[in-house]
Amino acid sequence: MKWLFALIVSFLVSDLMGSDSSEIEERKLIGGRYVFMQSGFPVEKKTLQYQNLNGVLNDIQYGITDDISMAAGVVLPFYIYLAPQYSVEVADKQRLILGDIAASSMFLEDEDALNMNLLYAGYTYGDLYNHATVAMGYMATNLLPNSSLWLQLGGTKRLAKGIYLMGEFWYSNGYQEMKGVSRWKLDANGNKILVDPSDPLRSPYQLKKENLLLNRHTLYANLQFRMISTRNSSRSWSFGLMYFANWGGDYQDHGAYGESRDLSNLFVLPLPSISFIQRIGDFRPQDIPIRRIGTPSF
């Protein structure tokens, strides 16, 4: 496995060291996203850019103007989203951001279907190659019992020509519903109710299923090294690690014979993070040379 990783790295490094590319070409792949979080530097005007993350997220961004961009994507196999953003420079090395992410299920129905909207505002400080962004978002979704706030932190650091360190961090605290928790049925005095009161020594207790509202903490982080090809300046690869965790909310699950289990909501998922970016096209009108023709003489 180590030799395979070394081979990939050597291929990418040789690609980077191929031929020189202009700063303008390199700029076109830095604007837009850190990994998924948007920065204050949008995709260039009238430039279309495709990004793939781990083969699952397929994202297309288009720079409508110098300050307005639109992104749309598919998260395989079920979800689609639309993400417009407006950013404006308010001072030297300072930009403000206002954006929205609306997501929905393509095929799922009823309670499994996703409907989500995240409205966010943020602030970016720095130049195009080295900057950081902080943003706060307000998310409403049918999969959670109430709306919640999301803190977002992101940044990029240029390590060398064509090589960048990119990172982002998302955090939210709120509530989630734990469905189908087994609980004892209690009488008016708070005593457990037997299934067969005539046989109290051998009868199990009556149980019911409840949905509990638990306090939760949700964290998503992603750190990548982005390498922009100098042989093909319309392309870049990024390699790193992503981490997702959801925790919080202790509760008890009851058994039919008086036993109980102390449980805790905890889910942790570390994954490799691999991104590919390709500039599909530059849709700015081409300069057409005009040949000046003198006035004919007769």
Salt bridges, closest charged atoms under 4 A:
GLU23 OE1 - ARG158 NH2 3.40
GLU25 OE2 - LYS28 NZ 3.75
GLU25 OE1 - ARG279 NH2 3.07
GLU26 OE2 - ARG158 NH2 3.25
GLU44 OE2 - ARG27 NE 4.00
GLU44 OE1 - ARG284 NH2 3.95
ASP59 OD1 - ARG33 NH2 2.91
ASP67 OD1 - ARG95 NH2 3.40
GLU111 OE1 - LYS179 NZ 3.80
ASP199 OD2 - ARG202 NE 3.03
GLU210 OE1 - ARG183 NE 3.73
GLU210 OE2 - LYS208 NZ 3.10
ASP253 OD2 - ARG261 NH2 3.17
ASP282 OD2 - LYS28 NZ 3.28
ASP282 OD2 - ARG284 NH2 2.39
